[in-house]
Amino acid sequence: MASQHVKRLQAENDSLRQIAADFHWMARRYADGSRTYVTGLLNDRTRQLLRMGVKLNSCSDQIIWARDGMGRRFDGLTEAEATPGTPEAKGEVCK
């Protein structure tokens, strides 16, 4: 009985990871370049997903982070994270 419950939870966890990855790129495209709190929020959640081992797909410009239209101070990114194509921008390196 307990093993069935664990299997069901693992299947749900796997599904939720995929759903998060599917939603992430859409949210990133929406938030990128905006001048609101949403860029920092998305980047915080992106860091959480990476720490949990969720594989995220970078958008066509090779970046998983949302850049704030007002600069690094507002989105909390390093220059490497904000530079498309770098390992940091693709989420291969996470602080």
C-alpha positions in Angstrom: 0.0 0.0 0.0 2.7 2.5 0.9 4.7 1.6 -2.2 1.7 2.4 -4.4 1.4 5.8 -2.6 5.1 6.5 -3.2 4.9 5.6 -6.8 1.9 7.8 -7.3 3.7 10.7 -5.6 6.7 10.2 -7.8 4.6 10.2 -10.9 2.9 13.4 -9.8 6.3 15.0 -9.0 7.6 14.0 -12.5 4.5 15.5 -14.1 4.8 18.7 -12.0 8.4 19.1 -13.1 7.5 18.9 -16.7 4.5 21.3 -16.2 6.8 23.8 -14.5 9.3 23.5 -17.4 6.6 24.0 -19.9 5.2 27.0 -18.2 8.6 28.6 -17.4 9.5 29.6 -20.9 6.1 31.2 -21.5 6.4 33.1 -18.3 9.9 34.2 -19.1 8.8 35.5 -22.5 6.0 37.5 -20.9 8.3 38.9 -18.2 11.4 39.6 -20.1 12.0 43.3 -20.6 9.1 44.4 -18.4 9.7 47.0 -15.7 7.8 45.4 -12.8 8.4 43.2 -9.9 7.6 40.2 -12.1 11.1 39.9 -13.5 12.6 39.4 -10.0 9.9 37.0 -9.0 10.3 34.9 -12.1 14.1 34.8 -11.6 13.7 33.8 -7.9 11.3 31.0 -8.9 13.7 30.0 -11.8 16.5 29.6 -9.2 14.3 27.4 -7.1 13.4 25.2 -10.0 17.1 24.8 -11.0 18.0 23.9 -7.4 15.3 21.3 -7.5 16.8 19.8 -10.6 14.1 20.9 -13.0 15.5 21.0 -16.6 14.5 24.3 -18.1 14.6 25.2 -21.8 16.0 28.5 -22.8 14.1 30.5 -25.3 15.3 31.1 -28.8 17.7 33.8 -27.5 19.5 31.2 -25.3 18.5 32.7 -21.9 16.2 31.4 -19.1 16.1 34.6 -17.1 13.8 37.6 -17.3 15.7 40.8 -17.7 14.2 43.9 -16.2 13.9 46.9 -18.6 15.5 49.1 -15.9 18.6 47.0 -15.4 20.4 44.5 -13.3 19.6 46.1 -10.0 15.9 45.3 -10.5 16.2 41.8 -12.0 18.9 40.5 -9.6 20.9 38.9 -12.4 24.7 38.9 -12.9 26.0 40.2 -16.3 26.8 36.6 -17.3 23.2 35.5 -16.5 21.8 38.4 -18.5 24.1 37.7 -21.6 22.4 35.3 -24.0 24.3 32.1 -24.8 26.5 32.0 -21.7 26.3 28.9 -19.5 24.9 31.1 -16.7 22.2 32.5 -19.1 21.2 28.9 -20.0 20.9 27.9 -16.3 23.9 25.5 -16.6 25.5 27.4 -13.7 23.3 28.7 -10.8 24.4 30.7 -7.8 
